[in-house]
Amino acid sequence: MDVHQLCITQSTKMLRNLAAWLEEAESFAKERDFEADRWLEMRLAPDQFALVRQVQSACDTAKFMASRLGGPEAPSFPDDEKSMVEVQKRISDTVAYLEGVTADMLEGAESKKVTLPFLPEGAWVTGEEYVVSFALPNLYFHVSTAYAILRERGVALGKRAFIGGMDVKGG
């Protein structure tokens, strides 16, 4: 398992995709004379996090994954974003942090003991179990939900916007 490729490269890609979806939502709002910051309080269901919390959670998942696997201490963000500008800054700050995590820092991370605040005291999982069973599914849950909130409200996002680009060789 190439931990850096799987965690850092993939998290960065999905956060950049999320930033692009939010830009598309801002354009959509502007075309309809709609205040774009209102997107942040929208949600799919009454008991589900609003868009702003989906973005915060996606960023937190990515930065904590990197930190727990051997990267530098994750930056702290106060969860007080109230505008699209502030949400975009959180994404860009998270991406900047991730870009500072090198493959060398994550060497051997798949077998590292990872403790999580919600596990019973003394319980741990391996880095690989953490990435595969929790961190990446959690990241995709939050970005997928953000995508769904925007899509359900009419923003013209398709599968290609969700998946983003690929590093294609040859051709």
MOSUL-V533961 format. One record per residue. N is the residue number from 1. SS is DSSP state (helix for helix, strand for strand, loop for the rest). Layout:
n:ss
N:SS
N:SS
This chain:
n:ss
1:loop
2:loop
3:helix
4:helix
5:helix
6:helix
7:helix
8:helix
9:helix
10:helix
11:helix
12:helix
13:helix
14:helix
15:helix
16:helix
17:helix
18:helix
19:helix
20:helix
21:helix
22:helix
23:helix
24:helix
25:helix
26:helix
27:helix
28:helix
29:helix
30:helix
31:helix
32:loop
33:loop
34:loop
35:loop
36:helix
37:helix
38:helix
39:helix
40:helix
41:helix
42:loop
43:loop
44:loop
45:loop
46:loop
47:loop
48:loop
49:loop
50:loop
51:helix
52:helix
53:helix
54:helix
55:helix
56:helix
57:helix
58:helix
59:helix
60:helix
61:helix
62:helix
63:helix
64:helix
65:helix
66:helix
67:helix
68:helix
69:loop
70:loop
71:loop
72:loop
73:loop
74:loop
75:loop
76:loop
77:loop
78:loop
79:loop
80:loop
81:loop
82:loop
83:loop
84:helix
85:helix
86:helix
87:helix
88:helix
89:helix
90:helix
91:helix
92:helix
93:helix
94:helix
95:helix
96:helix
97:helix
98:helix
99:helix
100:loop
101:loop
102:loop
103:loop
104:helix
105:helix
106:helix
107:loop
108:loop
109:helix
110:helix
111:helix
112:loop
113:strand
114:strand
115:loop
116:loop
117:loop
118:loop
119:loop
120:loop
121:loop
122:loop
123:loop
124:loop
125:strand
126:strand
127:helix
128:helix
129:helix
130:helix
131:helix
132:helix
133:helix
134:helix
135:helix
136:helix
137:helix
138:helix
139:helix
140:helix
141:helix
142:helix
143:helix
144:helix
145:helix
146:helix
147:helix
148:helix
149:helix
150:helix
151:helix
152:helix
153:loop
154:loop
155:loop
156:loop
157:loop
158:loop
159:helix
160:helix
161:helix
162:helix
163:helix
164:loop
165:loop
166:loop
167:loop
168:loop
169:loop
170:loop
171:loop
